[in-house]
Amino acid sequence: MDERRVRILQTLIGSFVGIAVGLSIVLGNYAVPIVAVILGLIAVRSIRSRAEREEVVLEDERAELIASKASDRTLRTVTILLATLGFALKFLGYSNADILLYTVCVMLIVYLAFHRYYAQKMGGL
């Protein structure tokens, strides 16, 4: 198994999961998406495990660094946008704005927890 084959299999699994979720929502069956997502995750994990056993390089340090920077920027941008939107909706009198603001708080708490975990694990801050 090579990197190209792993990518193709992951893409196919993702496509099948997306199709299953879309069709089941259109048909009104909400149990199928849960099963499809779980089976898809199991399949992708088993493919990645097999690739790791065969010592296929799926991500190098550069790819991990790029993904880390992209996810950090995404989290910061989305958190700021959601907080701004939540405060604007709260100012306009929408009572459901609290849910959005609590979601932002949960995102920040989870981010801080992971940041602290990795900082301790990697001997940082």
C-alpha positions as CSV (number, residue, x, y, z in Angstrom):
1,M,0.0,0.0,0.0
2,D,1.4,3.4,-1.0
3,E,0.5,6.9,-0.1
4,R,-1.6,7.4,-3.3
5,R,-3.7,4.3,-2.6
6,V,-4.3,5.5,1.0
7,R,-5.5,8.9,-0.2
8,I,-7.8,7.3,-2.8
9,L,-9.3,5.0,-0.3
10,Q,-9.8,7.8,2.2
11,T,-11.5,9.9,-0.5
12,L,-13.8,7.1,-1.5
13,I,-14.8,6.4,2.1
14,G,-15.5,10.1,2.7
15,S,-17.6,10.2,-0.5
16,F,-19.6,7.2,0.5
17,V,-20.2,8.6,4.0
18,G,-21.2,12.0,2.5
19,I,-23.6,10.3,0.1
20,A,-25.1,8.1,2.8
21,V,-25.6,11.1,5.1
22,G,-27.1,13.3,2.4
23,L,-29.5,10.6,1.2
24,S,-30.6,9.6,4.7
25,I,-31.4,13.1,5.6
26,V,-33.4,13.7,2.5
27,L,-35.3,10.4,3.2
28,G,-35.8,11.4,6.8
29,N,-33.8,8.5,8.4
30,Y,-31.6,10.0,11.0
31,A,-30.0,6.8,12.4
32,V,-28.2,6.0,9.2
33,P,-25.9,9.0,9.3
34,I,-24.6,8.1,12.7
35,V,-23.9,4.6,11.6
36,A,-22.3,5.7,8.4
37,V,-20.0,8.2,10.1
38,I,-18.9,5.7,12.7
39,L,-18.2,3.0,10.1
40,G,-16.4,5.5,7.9
41,L,-14.2,6.6,10.9
42,I,-13.4,2.9,11.6
43,A,-12.6,2.2,8.0
44,V,-10.3,5.3,7.7
45,R,-8.6,4.4,11.0
46,S,-7.9,0.8,9.9
47,I,-6.5,2.0,6.6
48,R,-4.2,4.5,8.3
49,S,-3.1,1.7,10.8
50,R,-2.3,-0.6,8.0
51,A,-0.3,2.1,6.2
52,E,1.6,2.8,9.4
53,R,2.4,-0.9,9.8
54,E,3.7,-0.9,6.3
55,E,5.7,2.2,7.1
56,V,4.0,4.4,4.5
57,V,4.7,8.1,5.1
58,L,1.4,9.9,5.1
59,E,2.5,13.1,6.8
60,D,5.9,14.6,7.3
61,E,6.9,17.3,9.8
62,R,6.3,20.0,7.2
63,A,2.7,18.8,6.6
64,E,2.0,18.6,10.3
65,L,3.4,22.1,10.8
66,I,1.2,23.5,8.0
67,A,-1.9,21.7,9.4
68,S,-1.1,23.0,12.9
69,K,-0.8,26.6,11.7
70,A,-3.9,26.4,9.5
71,S,-6.0,24.9,12.3
72,D,-4.8,27.5,14.8
73,R,-5.6,30.4,12.4
74,T,-9.0,28.8,11.6
75,L,-9.9,28.5,15.3
76,R,-8.9,32.0,16.1
77,T,-10.7,33.5,13.1
78,V,-13.9,31.5,13.7
79,T,-13.9,32.2,17.4
80,I,-13.6,35.9,16.9
81,L,-16.3,35.9,14.2
82,L,-18.7,33.9,16.3
83,A,-18.1,36.0,19.4
84,T,-18.7,39.2,17.3
85,L,-21.8,37.7,15.8
86,G,-23.0,36.6,19.2
87,F,-22.6,40.0,20.8
88,A,-24.2,41.7,17.8
89,L,-27.2,39.3,18.1
90,K,-27.4,39.9,21.8
91,F,-27.3,43.7,21.2
92,L,-30.2,43.3,18.7
93,G,-32.2,41.5,21.3
94,Y,-32.1,37.9,20.1
95,S,-32.4,35.6,23.1
96,N,-30.7,32.7,21.3
97,A,-27.5,34.6,21.1
98,D,-26.6,33.2,24.5
99,I,-26.2,29.8,22.9
100,L,-23.7,31.1,20.4
101,L,-21.7,32.9,23.1
102,Y,-21.7,29.8,25.3
103,T,-20.4,27.8,22.3
104,V,-17.6,30.3,21.9
105,C,-16.7,29.9,25.6
106,V,-16.7,26.1,25.3
107,M,-14.4,26.4,22.2
108,L,-12.0,28.6,24.1
109,I,-12.0,26.3,27.2
110,V,-11.2,23.2,25.0
111,Y,-8.5,25.2,23.2
112,L,-6.9,26.2,26.4
113,A,-7.1,22.6,27.8
114,F,-5.3,21.2,24.7
115,H,-2.8,24.0,24.7
116,R,-1.9,23.3,28.3
117,Y,-1.7,19.6,27.7
118,Y,0.6,19.9,24.7
119,A,2.7,22.6,26.5
120,Q,3.3,20.2,29.4
121,K,3.8,17.2,27.1
122,M,6.3,18.9,24.9
123,G,8.1,20.7,27.7
124,G,7.0,24.2,26.8
125,L,5.2,26.9,28.6
